[in-house]
Amino acid sequence: MAADTDALQKRFDQLIDADDRIEPRDWMPDEYRKTLVRQIAQHAHSEVIGMQPEGNWLTRAPSLRRKAILTAKVQDEAGHGLYLYGAAETLGTPREELLDRLHNGRQKYSSIFNYPTLTWADMGAIGWLVDGAAIMNQVPLCRCSYGPYARAMVRICKEESFHQRQGFQIMLTLANGTPGQQAMAQDALDRWWWPSIMMFGPPDSESVHGDQNTRWGIKRFGNDELRQKFIDATVPQADLLGLTIPDPDLRLDEETGNYLHGPIDWGHFWDVVKGNGPCNRERLGTRVDAHEGGTWVRQAATAYAEKQAKRATEAAA
Ligand code: BYC
């Protein structure tokens, strides 16, 4: 038995070393399966909870065109959740179980969705910064060693690119607008900048899963490197918008070409992760209510599917 496991482990290691893909039917170490379920589910939950801050503005979009675009974006996030729950299910954990873990607080979702959306400019800042950070973090996941996750990420990243562009476009319109609109854009940047930076997770020195997940080819870069790449890409965009990043210590390091940033308030980050952010209770409460309120829809869909299956069996008999 132990010899069998050794051979399976060896085969798994070979696939990882060759930068090949692990597929659902392949043998994998329990810890690899566990960390993937953790990360993919957290990602799926983030997509679904992430519909709430923008969903709040669907009825208040400033034009029909903006409303249609925002509706499409929010629908896309639901789709991302669906692909990701599907990917997690290939690892043997049913969606119901994953949702239970979210609703009981046993699984996390991204810290970024625990902040309120106070003005229309927040729709711009979310698309520009939050989707921008998501793209930076998620493009490398298209090369993740677990096949179903990597394939889901390809489509998600394509859609996130549209989302990022639409957010930037909202910011550009506001930045070129009246002084009041410019102030609204600046205020949104002031509130979303640091939370967006925190999306990449704690510093590498405090990252629990980082090293192992990089060795397994789940993560391709550490949290610090991705955060830095995001800052380097975003500072020139803020300049173009004529907006000021709310970090007095931000400056270009001529030698490395990187932007050096001021201290990040990790105490605040952990507080939000632990459930004490401005909107944690509201977000989870809304999600649980939606799930409970939707029970009859799931029951009706199941009853319909069972009836259809019975009819098909009878017709075939
Ligand atoms: N928020 O060991 P570490 C989106 C937790 S959706 C909350 O470095 P890891 C979008 C971490 O889980 C955005 N918790 O972890 C949707 C761990 O705790 P556990 C979500 C965080 O996994 C709609 C502990 O801290 N994206 O983009 O190596 C509209 C130690 O961290 C956070 C994804 O999920 C956080 N920000 O790295 C627009 C992408 N950061 O689990 C956009 C996939 C860390 O041991 N996920 N923690 O209890 C990842 O790439 C990685 O999971 C992370 C964290 C970079 C997030």
Residues whose N, C-alpha, C, O or C-beta is under 5 A from the ligand:
A	BS01	BYC	Q39 Q42 H43 S46 E47 G50 E77 K108 Y109 S110 S111 V130 D131 A134 M198 M199 F200 G201 P202 E206 S207 V208 H209 G210 V273
